Amino acid sequence: MTCADFRRFVDAHLDGELDLARQAEMEEHLRSCPACSRLAAARQSLRTALRSEELYFRSPARLEQRVRAAARQGDRPRLVTSSRIGAALAAAAVLAAAMFLWPPASDRSWSDRTAQDVVSAHVRSLMPGHLTDVPSSEQHTVRPWFAGKVEFAPPVVELAGDGFALVGGRLDYVAGKRVAALVYRQGAHLINLFAWPAPPRAGETAESASSRDGYNMVRWTRSGIEFWAISDVNAAELRQFAALVRSRVP
């Protein structure tokens, strides 16, 4: 893939609209091209800024009632004065601004796109040569490897004594950002634990389980970091894994 191809598809890539093969090509190019990596990071920063609550107008709860009441009154024959026309125009302007500035997607749709990215990243990791960038069963080897590669220090816990052996870590690309991926093995099953900084002012959340495309997932937030665990292990075992990780992250 060339840089021109990357620039052509970067927005679709960030929106999660590409097929799996094209998505993999984009991410492979990101790993080897600093210029395109900076471009993707700049685009994502802009998208994040545009989702800031400070940019959105939250209409008063009574706005709809007042507009409907005004519309009902408009059905009655009456003298329309310039002051009433001005008030109606002002209300229409406020309503139009509210519709224009309203977030383009709900939190649920954003989570759905992130979940699909997590599934795609997990599937890619199972392809030959994609599982780890730093193969190691020791947290003191895996955690320092991420220094300078992501903008936070991902917590790495060893859980071999609980049946979940650390395999290593790698860089990945989820929800339009570089993330840390930690890999664990439980018997014949692999678990990917993705981690990245949670949005500003995001509070702590408990584990939330779901499934998609035949994989079980558990999502939670702790210590300012958002975690997503995914695997083909059964749901109960993945929740156990998530609870163990959560209990050992300060």
C-alpha positions as CSV (number, residue, x, y, z in Angstrom):
1,M,0.0,0.0,0.0
2,T,1.3,3.5,-0.9
3,C,0.9,6.6,1.1
4,A,-1.5,7.9,-1.5
5,D,-3.7,4.9,-1.0
6,F,-3.6,5.3,2.8
7,R,-4.7,9.0,2.5
8,R,-7.5,7.9,0.3
9,F,-8.9,5.4,2.7
10,V,-7.9,6.9,6.1
11,D,-11.3,8.2,7.0
12,A,-13.1,5.0,6.1
13,H,-10.4,3.2,8.1
14,L,-11.1,5.3,11.2
15,D,-14.8,4.8,10.7
16,G,-14.4,1.0,10.6
17,E,-15.9,0.8,7.2
18,L,-13.2,-1.2,5.4
19,D,-13.2,-4.9,4.8
20,L,-10.9,-7.1,6.9
21,A,-8.2,-7.4,4.2
22,R,-8.0,-3.6,3.5
23,Q,-8.1,-2.9,7.2
24,A,-5.1,-5.2,7.7
25,E,-3.2,-3.4,4.8
26,M,-3.9,0.0,6.4
27,E,-2.6,-1.1,9.8
28,E,0.5,-2.8,8.3
29,H,1.2,0.5,6.5
30,L,0.8,2.4,9.8
31,R,3.4,0.3,11.4
32,S,6.0,1.2,8.8
33,C,5.2,4.8,7.8
34,P,5.7,7.5,10.5
35,A,4.1,10.2,8.2
36,C,0.9,8.3,7.7
37,S,0.9,7.4,11.4
38,R,1.0,11.1,12.3
39,L,-1.8,11.8,9.8
40,A,-4.0,9.1,11.3
41,A,-3.3,10.4,14.8
42,A,-4.1,14.0,13.7
43,R,-7.4,12.8,12.2
44,Q,-8.3,10.9,15.3
45,S,-7.5,13.8,17.5
46,L,-9.8,16.0,15.4
47,R,-12.5,13.4,15.7
48,T,-12.1,13.2,19.4
49,A,-12.2,17.0,19.8
50,L,-15.4,17.1,17.7
51,R,-17.0,14.6,20.1
52,S,-16.3,16.9,23.1
53,E,-19.5,17.6,25.0
54,E,-18.5,21.3,25.1
55,L,-19.3,21.6,21.4
56,Y,-22.8,20.2,21.6
57,F,-25.9,22.3,22.5
58,R,-28.1,20.5,25.0
59,S,-31.6,21.8,24.4
60,P,-33.7,22.5,27.4
61,A,-36.2,19.8,28.3
62,R,-39.1,22.1,27.7
63,L,-38.0,23.2,24.2
64,E,-40.0,20.5,22.4
65,Q,-43.1,21.3,24.5
66,R,-42.8,25.0,23.7
67,V,-42.3,24.4,20.0
68,R,-45.3,22.0,19.8
69,A,-47.5,24.5,21.8
70,A,-46.5,27.3,19.4
71,A,-47.3,25.1,16.4
72,R,-50.8,24.3,17.8
73,Q,-51.5,28.0,18.4
74,G,-50.4,28.6,14.9
75,D,-53.4,26.6,13.6
76,R,-55.8,29.3,15.0
77,P,-56.6,32.3,12.9
78,R,-54.9,35.3,14.5
79,L,-53.0,38.4,13.7
80,V,-49.3,37.6,13.3
81,T,-47.1,40.4,14.6
82,S,-43.5,41.1,13.9
83,S,-42.6,40.2,17.5
84,R,-44.2,36.8,17.1
85,I,-42.4,36.2,13.8
86,G,-39.1,37.1,15.5
87,A,-39.8,34.7,18.3
88,A,-40.7,31.9,15.9
89,L,-37.6,32.5,13.9
90,A,-35.4,32.5,17.1
91,A,-37.0,29.2,18.2
92,A,-36.4,27.7,14.7
93,A,-32.8,28.8,14.8
94,V,-32.2,27.2,18.2
95,L,-33.9,24.0,17.1
96,A,-31.8,23.9,13.9
97,A,-28.6,24.5,15.9
98,A,-29.5,21.7,18.3
99,M,-30.1,19.3,15.4
100,F,-26.9,20.3,13.6
101,L,-24.7,20.0,16.7
102,W,-26.2,16.9,18.1
103,P,-23.7,14.0,18.3
104,P,-23.8,12.1,15.0
105,A,-23.9,8.7,16.8
106,S,-25.0,7.5,20.1
107,D,-22.7,6.0,22.7
108,R,-24.1,2.6,21.8
109,S,-23.2,2.9,18.1
110,W,-19.7,4.1,19.1
111,S,-19.4,1.0,21.4
112,D,-20.6,-1.2,18.6
113,R,-17.9,0.1,16.2
114,T,-15.3,-0.3,18.8
115,A,-16.4,-3.9,19.5
116,Q,-16.2,-4.7,15.8
117,D,-12.6,-3.2,15.8
118,V,-11.8,-5.4,18.7
119,V,-13.0,-8.5,16.9
120,S,-11.1,-7.6,13.8
121,A,-7.9,-7.0,15.7
122,H,-8.3,-10.3,17.6
123,V,-8.8,-12.2,14.3
124,R,-5.8,-10.6,12.7
125,S,-3.7,-11.5,15.7
126,L,-4.5,-15.2,15.1
127,M,-2.9,-15.0,11.6
128,P,0.7,-16.3,11.5
129,G,3.3,-13.8,12.7
130,H,0.7,-11.3,14.1
131,L,0.2,-12.5,17.7
132,T,3.0,-10.7,19.6
133,D,5.7,-8.1,19.0
134,V,7.4,-8.9,22.3
135,P,7.0,-12.6,23.2
136,S,7.5,-13.0,26.9
137,S,5.8,-14.5,30.0
138,E,7.3,-11.8,32.3
139,Q,5.6,-8.5,33.0
140,H,9.0,-6.8,33.6
141,T,9.9,-7.5,30.0
142,V,6.5,-6.8,28.4
143,R,5.6,-3.6,30.1
144,P,8.8,-1.6,29.4
145,W,8.6,-2.6,25.8
146,F,5.6,-0.3,25.3
147,A,7.5,2.8,26.6
148,G,7.4,5.4,23.8
149,K,5.1,3.3,21.6
150,V,1.8,4.2,23.3
151,E,0.9,7.3,25.3
152,F,0.4,5.5,28.6
153,A,1.9,2.7,30.7
154,P,-0.3,-0.4,30.2
155,P,-0.6,-2.5,33.3
156,V,0.7,-6.0,32.8
157,V,-0.2,-8.7,35.3
158,E,1.0,-12.3,35.4
159,L,-1.8,-14.8,35.9
160,A,-0.1,-18.1,35.2
161,G,-0.9,-19.3,38.7
162,D,-4.6,-18.8,38.0
163,G,-4.6,-20.6,34.7
164,F,-4.0,-17.7,32.3
165,A,-0.4,-17.6,31.1
166,L,1.1,-14.3,29.8
167,V,2.3,-14.9,26.2
168,G,3.5,-11.4,25.3
169,G,2.3,-8.1,23.9
170,R,2.1,-6.1,20.7
171,L,0.9,-2.8,19.3
172,D,-2.5,-2.7,17.6
173,Y,-4.9,-0.3,16.2
174,V,-8.5,-0.1,17.6
175,A,-11.1,2.7,17.5
176,G,-8.8,4.9,15.5
177,K,-5.9,4.8,17.9
178,R,-2.8,2.9,18.8
179,V,-3.4,0.6,21.7
180,A,-1.6,-2.0,23.8
181,A,-2.6,-5.6,23.3
182,L,-1.6,-8.1,25.9
183,V,-1.9,-11.8,25.0
184,Y,-2.7,-14.6,27.4
185,R,-3.2,-18.3,26.9
186,Q,-5.7,-20.5,28.7
187,G,-5.2,-24.1,27.6
188,A,-5.6,-24.1,23.8
189,H,-7.3,-20.7,23.8
190,L,-5.8,-17.3,23.3
191,I,-7.1,-14.1,25.0
192,N,-6.4,-10.7,23.8
193,L,-6.6,-7.9,26.4
194,F,-6.7,-4.5,24.7
195,A,-6.0,-1.4,26.7
196,W,-6.0,2.4,26.0
197,P,-6.6,5.6,27.9
198,A,-10.3,6.2,28.8
199,P,-11.9,9.5,27.7
200,P,-11.3,12.4,30.0
201,R,-13.5,12.5,33.1
202,A,-14.7,8.9,32.4
203,G,-15.5,7.1,35.6
204,E,-14.8,3.6,36.6
205,T,-17.1,1.0,35.1
206,A,-17.8,-2.6,36.1
207,E,-17.2,-5.5,33.7
208,S,-19.8,-5.6,30.9
209,A,-20.0,-8.9,29.0
210,S,-21.1,-9.4,25.4
211,S,-20.5,-11.6,22.4
212,R,-19.9,-10.9,18.7
213,D,-19.1,-13.1,15.7
214,G,-18.6,-16.2,17.9
215,Y,-16.2,-14.5,20.4
216,N,-16.9,-13.5,24.0
217,M,-15.9,-10.1,25.2
218,V,-15.7,-8.3,28.5
219,R,-15.2,-4.5,28.7
220,W,-14.5,-2.3,31.8
221,T,-12.7,0.8,32.8
222,R,-10.3,1.2,35.7
223,S,-7.6,3.7,36.8
224,G,-8.3,5.8,33.7
225,I,-7.8,2.9,31.3
226,E,-10.4,1.2,29.1
227,F,-10.0,-2.6,28.8
228,W,-11.5,-5.0,26.3
229,A,-10.8,-8.8,26.7
230,I,-11.8,-11.1,23.9
231,S,-11.5,-14.8,23.3
232,D,-13.2,-18.0,22.2
233,V,-13.1,-19.3,25.8
234,N,-16.5,-19.6,27.4
235,A,-18.1,-16.5,28.8
236,A,-17.7,-17.6,32.5
237,E,-13.9,-18.1,32.1
238,L,-13.5,-14.8,30.3
239,R,-15.3,-13.0,33.1
240,Q,-13.1,-14.8,35.6
241,F,-10.0,-13.6,33.6
242,A,-11.4,-10.0,33.6
243,A,-12.1,-10.1,37.3
244,L,-8.5,-11.2,38.0
245,V,-7.0,-8.5,35.9
246,R,-9.2,-5.9,37.4
247,S,-8.4,-7.0,41.0
248,R,-4.6,-6.6,40.3
249,V,-4.7,-3.2,38.6
250,P,-4.2,-0.6,41.2
